[in-house]
Amino acid sequence: MCNRYKKPSKPEEEITVETIRKLPPMYFTNITGGEPFIREDLADIVRELYKKSDRIVISTNGFFTDRIIALCNEFPNVGIRISIEGLEETNNAIRGLDDGFNKGYETLKKLVETNHPDVGFGMTVQDANAHDLVSLYKLSDEMNMEFATASLHNSFYFVEAKNIIKDRPMVAQSFENLINELLKSNSPKKWFRAYFNHGLINYIYGQKRLLPCDMAFDTFFIDPYGDVMPCNGTKEKEVMGNLVTDDWDTLWNSEQAEKVRAKVRNCDRQCWMIGSVSPAMKKYIWVPAAWVVKHKFLRYFKDKKYSMYENKICRDLRDGKVTKEELDALSTCDLNAVASDGLKQI
Ligand code: SF4
């Protein structure tokens, strides 16, 4: 799970709109937390970001319903993804909140009622909720909402080093079912989502990413202190520079930024999160496009278009050629590690 909320930044140390003004032009921005709507100046931040960014999506737990609705009224194009970890019982058990599902779901329903165009669920798939994956997708589909998936990762940002999928075939089976649902649809966006979920199966089996990771080259992550990093997936915080003290061009072209890029080129964490995969899917579009053509069109008349056993590693585990323990060793889970919280300014 993500423990970011247990290690919050101090509001008085967080970046202000002045620092946000220094950001370069961007084609996409995701605002995430913790919980972004805790910041009472979020509307000012979004207003400033819209001068830089073509598209903005905010990930939230959906608790601050009034603030979310007010923001969406002011910014009709902003995307809202509410993290829901399964159907009611599963979500509340995972999140430890008695009314968590209903709060998030009510916010989503209100947004749908107001015809807000870019609304959806975000679900982090794991052993405890994989059985709800397709049901939650169908619920979002009925409400005409987006459905974003992820799986467990470990990093300084998540303040976690022990996340791991225990029953890989069971979780992969749920992804397979979702992929087949997505491929059945008439939406090209969903066919490409199917490819993303195919990559999640590959990821939970500890395999090499299906696409190169180019974080720090054309994409970056900025934290509440203004520290600019390649991503939020590294084990320790890897800082390219600080936007509070530097201007963007100095930071981006610095020696320190080059050192971090060299580390990215040798990074072996094999993350498969939308932040690093979405730009890669656009950049290497022919790879997911060929996968979509094969699964959507060449298997047009087949009821089941995708099987997890297309992946050699799934067959190898099934056939006893590789053990669960060997796959565990390929993951980023480190049971002896003390997770870095990334809060120390460097
Ligand atoms: S694989 Fe990419 S996104 Fe993951 S930690 Fe490495 S550089 Fe970051």
Boltz pocket constraint, residues with backbone or C-beta under 6 A from the ligand:
constraints:
  - pocket:
      binder: B
      contacts: [[A, 213], [A, 214], [A, 215], [A, 230], [A, 231], [A, 232], [A, 233], [A, 234], [A, 235], [A, 264], [A, 267], [A, 268], [A, 269], [A, 270], [A, 271], [A, 276]]
      max_distance: 6.0
